[in-house]
């Protein structure tokens, strides 16, 4: 009985989706919930984000910043990994910052806490916030640590253009 109710609830939500892309994202999100296969989410994010004009503008902004700065990713979760993967041929990332770095990996980059970064960083560093769900708290942390706004790129802000990509 419970399975039937859940199935009907999922079907009802699916039917209320206004467009094909939203239905596909919803279906893939359910697929991820069942399998825990992060590859499903990464593929979906690639498809939803990469082709967007906003993403292309964001990439150009990062390239301009990287011409004169050491670049660091703030957030070593899935968005940090996607940011790295999408930009690794454009940006020479120096490392990543995460509030809980233990067990996280971004293609072999050194992942450190903000405190560790502050002890080892240079004045030439630019930090790119990779999370749109935690962008406000991450931005506050950076400002409270004394990092000036011109040394912060809010990638979370740049990624919020399509709320259908709210996959997590």
C-alpha positions as CSV (number, residue, x, y, z in Angstrom):
1,X,0.0,0.0,0.0
2,X,2.8,2.4,1.0
3,X,4.6,1.8,-2.3
4,X,1.5,2.5,-4.3
5,X,0.9,5.8,-2.5
6,X,4.6,6.9,-3.1
7,X,4.3,5.9,-6.7
8,X,1.2,7.9,-7.2
9,X,2.8,10.9,-5.4
10,X,5.8,10.8,-7.7
11,X,3.5,10.5,-10.7
12,X,1.4,13.5,-9.6
13,X,4.5,15.7,-9.1
14,X,5.8,14.6,-12.5
15,X,2.5,15.5,-14.2
16,X,2.6,19.0,-12.7
17,X,6.0,19.7,-14.2
18,X,5.5,22.5,-16.8
19,X,8.2,21.5,-19.3
20,X,10.1,18.6,-20.6
21,X,13.4,19.7,-19.1
22,X,11.9,20.0,-15.6
23,X,10.4,16.5,-15.9
24,X,13.7,15.1,-17.1
25,X,15.6,16.7,-14.2
26,X,13.0,15.4,-11.7
27,X,13.2,11.9,-13.1
28,X,17.0,11.9,-13.0
29,X,16.9,13.3,-9.5
30,X,14.7,10.3,-8.5
31,X,17.1,8.0,-10.3
32,X,20.0,9.5,-8.3
33,X,18.0,9.1,-5.0
34,X,17.6,5.4,-5.7
35,X,21.1,4.6,-7.0
36,X,23.3,7.3,-5.3
37,X,25.2,7.4,-8.6
38,X,26.8,10.9,-8.6
39,X,27.6,10.4,-12.3
40,X,23.9,10.9,-13.0
41,X,23.9,14.3,-11.3
42,X,27.1,15.4,-12.9
43,X,25.9,14.5,-16.4
44,X,22.6,16.3,-15.8
45,X,24.4,19.4,-14.5
46,X,26.7,19.4,-17.4
47,X,23.7,19.4,-19.8
48,X,21.7,22.0,-17.8
49,X,24.5,24.4,-17.1
50,X,27.2,24.2,-19.8
51,X,25.1,25.4,-22.7
52,X,23.8,28.5,-20.8
53,X,25.0,31.9,-21.8
54,X,25.5,32.8,-18.1
55,X,27.9,29.9,-17.7
56,X,29.9,31.1,-20.7
57,X,30.1,34.6,-19.3
58,X,31.2,33.2,-16.0
59,X,34.0,31.2,-17.6
60,X,35.3,34.3,-19.4
61,X,35.3,36.2,-16.1
62,X,37.3,33.4,-14.5
63,X,39.8,33.5,-17.3
64,X,40.3,37.3,-16.9
65,X,40.9,36.9,-13.2
66,X,43.3,34.0,-13.7
67,X,45.6,36.2,-15.9
68,X,46.8,38.0,-12.8
69,X,45.9,35.9,-9.8
70,X,46.3,32.6,-8.1
71,X,42.9,30.9,-8.3
72,X,41.2,28.9,-5.5
73,X,37.9,27.1,-5.4
74,X,35.8,27.5,-2.3
75,X,33.7,24.4,-1.9
76,X,34.9,20.9,-2.6
77,X,31.6,19.3,-3.2
78,X,29.9,18.4,-6.5
79,X,29.8,22.0,-7.7
80,X,33.5,22.5,-6.9
81,X,34.3,19.3,-8.8
82,X,32.2,20.4,-11.8
83,X,33.7,23.9,-11.7
84,X,37.2,22.3,-11.7
85,X,36.4,19.8,-14.5
86,X,34.8,22.5,-16.7
87,X,37.7,24.9,-16.3
88,X,40.8,22.7,-15.8
89,X,42.0,23.5,-19.3
90,X,41.4,27.3,-18.8
91,X,42.4,27.9,-15.2
92,X,45.6,26.8,-13.3
93,X,43.8,26.2,-10.0
94,X,46.2,26.4,-7.0
95,X,43.9,24.6,-4.5
96,X,40.5,24.4,-2.9
97,X,39.0,25.6,0.4
98,X,36.3,23.7,2.2
99,X,34.8,23.9,5.7
100,X,35.0,20.2,6.0
101,X,37.9,19.1,3.8
102,X,38.4,15.6,5.2
103,X,37.8,12.9,2.6
104,X,37.0,15.4,-0.2
105,X,38.9,15.4,-3.5
106,X,39.1,17.7,-6.5
107,X,41.4,16.0,-9.0
108,X,44.4,16.0,-6.6
109,X,44.2,19.7,-5.6
110,X,45.2,20.5,-2.0
111,X,42.0,21.0,-0.1
112,X,42.3,23.1,3.1
113,X,40.2,24.9,5.6
114,X,39.7,28.7,5.3
115,X,42.0,29.1,8.4
116,X,44.8,27.1,6.6
117,X,44.3,29.1,3.5
118,X,44.7,32.4,5.4
119,X,47.9,31.2,6.9
120,X,49.4,30.2,3.6
121,X,47.8,32.4,1.0
122,X,49.4,35.3,-1.0
123,X,47.9,38.7,-1.6
124,X,47.4,37.7,-5.2
125,X,44.8,35.0,-4.5
126,X,41.2,35.0,-5.9
127,X,38.6,32.7,-4.3
128,X,35.8,31.4,-6.4
129,X,32.7,30.3,-4.5
130,X,31.3,27.2,-6.1
131,X,28.1,26.6,-4.2
132,X,24.8,28.4,-4.9
133,X,23.1,26.8,-1.8
134,X,25.8,28.0,0.6
135,X,27.0,31.1,-1.3
136,X,25.7,33.6,1.4
137,X,27.4,31.8,4.3
138,X,30.6,31.3,2.3
139,X,30.7,35.0,1.2
140,X,30.2,36.0,4.9
141,X,33.0,33.8,6.0
142,X,35.4,35.3,3.4
143,X,34.4,38.9,4.3
144,X,34.7,38.2,8.0
145,X,38.2,36.8,7.3
146,X,39.1,40.2,5.8
147,X,39.2,39.1,2.2
148,X,38.2,42.0,-0.1
149,X,35.4,41.8,-2.5
150,X,37.7,42.2,-5.5
151,X,39.4,38.9,-4.5
152,X,36.1,37.0,-4.4
153,X,34.1,35.7,-7.4
154,X,30.7,34.5,-6.4
155,X,30.2,31.5,-8.6
156,X,27.2,30.5,-6.6
157,X,25.5,33.7,-7.7
158,X,26.5,33.0,-11.3
159,X,25.0,29.5,-11.0
160,X,21.6,30.5,-9.7
161,X,20.2,31.5,-13.1
162,X,18.2,28.2,-13.4
163,X,16.6,27.0,-10.2
164,X,15.6,23.8,-12.0
165,X,19.3,22.8,-11.5
166,X,18.5,22.7,-7.7
167,X,19.5,19.0,-7.7
168,X,20.8,18.5,-4.2
